[in-house]
Amino acid sequence: MSRVCELTGKKAMVGNNVSHAMNKTKRKFNANLIKKRFYIPEEDKWVTLKVSTAALKTINKIGITAALKEARAKGFYK
């Protein structure tokens, strides 16, 4: 499974490691993802999602149902 947030679509970015001598080599910045279970009372079921910590803060603020609705509108969640 790829390292992509299921609610926001965040994924790895590519950049450079820069040494003191300004030598540049390619590196990858992975998204800060965690696997978390959420209870959805409207559907009366538990859902396991791989979400970024930024998406987790959004879920804590607006709720899981609103976050899922927003992700479905953007096409990130089924």
Summary of the structure (lengths in Angstrom):
residues: 78
radius of gyration: 16.2
end to end distance: 15.8
largest distance: 57.4
contacts: 181
relative contact order: 0.25
helix: 27%
strand: 36%
